[in-house]
Amino acid sequence: MATAHLTLIGKPGCHLCDDARDLVSSVVTKLADDVAAPTITFEERSILDDAELHERYLEDIPVLLINGKVHNYWRIDPVRLRAALLEVS
């Protein structure tokens, strides 16, 4: 079975990051019963805890990575995210 590892890069107090987290959680929850969906893992990383992430993504947060590759910056589109996750499988 395919695996999709999602990484949300942001920082505390970022309202767009909070919105992105909620949206990603919603999409993942809705895909949980879809037999075509990959196994999905999710982690959050803060640019305040990692100098390299801070330098690379300071102006772009939130950033969502799928299996280490940038999927989207700033606002996450739920339809596009769902389609990208189903393509992983």
C-alpha positions as a Markdown table, in Angstrom:
| # | Residue | x | y | z |
|---|---|---|---|---|
| 1 | Met | 0.0 | 0.0 | 0.0 |
| 2 | Ala | 1.2 | 3.5 | -0.8 |
| 3 | Thr | 2.1 | 6.0 | 1.9 |
| 4 | Ala | 1.8 | 9.8 | 1.8 |
| 5 | His | 3.7 | 11.7 | 4.4 |
| 6 | Leu | 2.3 | 15.2 | 4.9 |
| 7 | Thr | 4.5 | 17.9 | 6.5 |
| 8 | Leu | 2.9 | 21.3 | 7.4 |
| 9 | Ile | 5.5 | 24.0 | 7.9 |
| 10 | Gly | 4.4 | 27.0 | 9.8 |
| 11 | Lys | 4.7 | 28.8 | 13.1 |
| 12 | Pro | 2.6 | 29.4 | 16.2 |
| 13 | Gly | 0.2 | 32.3 | 16.0 |
| 14 | Cys | -0.1 | 32.1 | 12.2 |
| 15 | His | -3.8 | 32.2 | 11.3 |
| 16 | Leu | -3.1 | 30.8 | 7.8 |
| 17 | Cys | -1.2 | 27.9 | 9.4 |
| 18 | Asp | -4.1 | 27.2 | 11.7 |
| 19 | Asp | -6.5 | 27.2 | 8.7 |
| 20 | Ala | -4.2 | 24.9 | 6.7 |
| 21 | Arg | -3.9 | 22.5 | 9.7 |
| 22 | Asp | -7.7 | 22.3 | 9.9 |
| 23 | Leu | -8.1 | 21.8 | 6.2 |
| 24 | Val | -5.5 | 19.1 | 6.0 |
| 25 | Ser | -7.0 | 17.3 | 9.0 |
| 26 | Ser | -10.5 | 17.5 | 7.3 |
| 27 | Val | -9.2 | 16.1 | 4.0 |
| 28 | Val | -7.3 | 13.3 | 5.7 |
| 29 | Thr | -10.3 | 12.4 | 7.8 |
| 30 | Lys | -12.6 | 12.2 | 4.8 |
| 31 | Leu | -10.1 | 10.0 | 3.0 |
| 32 | Ala | -9.8 | 7.6 | 5.9 |
| 33 | Asp | -12.5 | 5.2 | 4.6 |
| 34 | Asp | -11.5 | 5.5 | 0.9 |
| 35 | Val | -10.0 | 2.3 | -0.2 |
| 36 | Ala | -8.1 | 4.1 | -3.0 |
| 37 | Ala | -6.3 | 6.4 | -0.5 |
| 38 | Pro | -2.8 | 5.8 | 0.6 |
| 39 | Thr | -1.8 | 5.4 | 4.3 |
| 40 | Ile | -1.3 | 9.0 | 5.4 |
| 41 | Thr | 1.0 | 10.3 | 8.1 |
| 42 | Phe | 1.1 | 13.9 | 9.2 |
| 43 | Glu | 3.6 | 16.1 | 11.1 |
| 44 | Glu | 4.0 | 19.8 | 11.8 |
| 45 | Arg | 7.3 | 21.7 | 11.8 |
| 46 | Ser | 7.8 | 25.2 | 13.0 |
| 47 | Ile | 10.2 | 27.6 | 11.3 |
| 48 | Leu | 10.9 | 28.9 | 14.8 |
| 49 | Asp | 12.5 | 25.6 | 15.7 |
| 50 | Asp | 14.7 | 25.1 | 12.6 |
| 51 | Ala | 17.0 | 27.8 | 11.1 |
| 52 | Glu | 17.0 | 26.1 | 7.7 |
| 53 | Leu | 13.2 | 26.0 | 7.5 |
| 54 | His | 13.1 | 29.6 | 8.7 |
| 55 | Glu | 15.4 | 30.8 | 6.0 |
| 56 | Arg | 13.8 | 28.8 | 3.2 |
| 57 | Tyr | 10.1 | 29.3 | 4.0 |
| 58 | Leu | 9.8 | 32.5 | 6.1 |
| 59 | Glu | 7.8 | 34.4 | 3.5 |
| 60 | Asp | 5.8 | 31.3 | 2.3 |
| 61 | Ile | 4.2 | 29.8 | 5.3 |
| 62 | Pro | 2.2 | 27.7 | 5.6 |
| 63 | Val | 3.8 | 25.2 | 3.3 |
| 64 | Leu | 2.5 | 21.7 | 2.8 |
| 65 | Leu | 4.8 | 19.0 | 1.6 |
| 66 | Ile | 3.7 | 15.6 | 0.3 |
| 67 | Asn | 6.5 | 13.0 | 0.7 |
| 68 | Gly | 9.0 | 15.8 | 1.0 |
| 69 | Lys | 7.9 | 17.8 | -2.1 |
| 70 | Val | 6.1 | 21.1 | -1.9 |
| 71 | His | 2.5 | 20.7 | -2.7 |
| 72 | Asn | 1.3 | 24.2 | -1.9 |
| 73 | Tyr | 2.1 | 27.6 | -0.2 |
| 74 | Trp | -0.2 | 29.9 | 1.8 |
| 75 | Arg | -3.7 | 28.5 | 1.2 |
| 76 | Ile | -4.4 | 24.8 | 0.7 |
| 77 | Asp | -7.1 | 23.8 | -1.8 |
| 78 | Pro | -9.0 | 20.8 | -0.4 |
| 79 | Val | -9.9 | 19.4 | -3.9 |
| 80 | Arg | -6.3 | 19.7 | -5.1 |
| 81 | Leu | -5.0 | 18.1 | -1.9 |
| 82 | Arg | -7.4 | 15.2 | -2.2 |
| 83 | Ala | -6.5 | 14.6 | -5.8 |
| 84 | Ala | -2.8 | 14.7 | -5.0 |
| 85 | Leu | -3.2 | 12.2 | -2.2 |
| 86 | Leu | -5.2 | 9.8 | -4.4 |
| 87 | Glu | -2.4 | 10.1 | -7.0 |
| 88 | Val | 0.1 | 8.8 | -4.5 |
| 89 | Ser | -1.7 | 5.5 | -4.1 |
